Amino acid sequence: MDKVQEGYIKRERASLRKVFSPKNRRMTICLLVLKFSIGFVIYGMTFISPYLLDRAGESGLTKIIITYLAEFPSLFLALAAVEFKYFGRRNTLLIAMIMCLLAMISIITFESLLVFVLSASRFFLKIGQTIFWALISESYPTTYRSVTIGAISGCGRFGAVIMPTICFSLSTVFSLKLLCMLLQRCQ
């Protein structure tokens, strides 16, 4: 048997045990929660944006396209912010997620600027998502990076899948009263 083949056979296989080892457990759990949240919010914004725009009297495909076009420049800003000496990946991710949260909260307050606020929240969410993948690839060793990315990506998909279920169950429980109260501010 060749030495290369022997080395390949002896090499340890990647598993979820390695991903959740005590050394990586905290980072993995934080990234799982963050990816679940990102998937939930991205799908939620896609799901609710037409309804919000229609309730605000700004219906039309162009308004929705404008909110999606706001994502494009965020990729370049994410690349620049990561390379900036004082930010780094974790700080840029933190700032982007906080700005996204503030933009989503301001949807209730600034009803006249609904398209701008939706665009800003999608802009910062896209920055966070872009930085997120770079952070994962730097945080884990090559031997089990693909298992980590698969597990975290699956958690994000789960967040995207469960979002409509949660929204529809909340709408039946509250009979749309809570949603209507929030959306009344958008008119």
Number of C-alpha atoms within 10 A of each C-alpha: 5 7 8 8 10 10 10 11 10 8 10 10 10 15 14 11 11 18 22 15 11 10 10 14 14 12 15 20 14 11 21 20 14 19 25 21 18 23 23 20 21 19 19 18 17 14 14 13 19 17 15 21 21 13 15 19 11 18 15 11 10 10 19 18 11 14 21 15 14 19 19 13 12 20 19 12 13 22 14 11 19 18 11 12 7 10 15 14 24 15 14 20 24 14 16 22 21 16 18 24 15 15 23 19 13 16 22 17 15 15 19 15 14 23 20 18 23 25 23 21 29 26 25 27 25 24 27 28 21 18 24 19 15 13 16 19 14 11 14 18 12 12 14 17 19 16 16 26 18 11 16 21 18 16 21 22 17 16 22 21 15 15 19 16 11 10 16 13 12 15 15 10 11 12 12 14 13 13 13 14 10 14 17 13 14 20 16
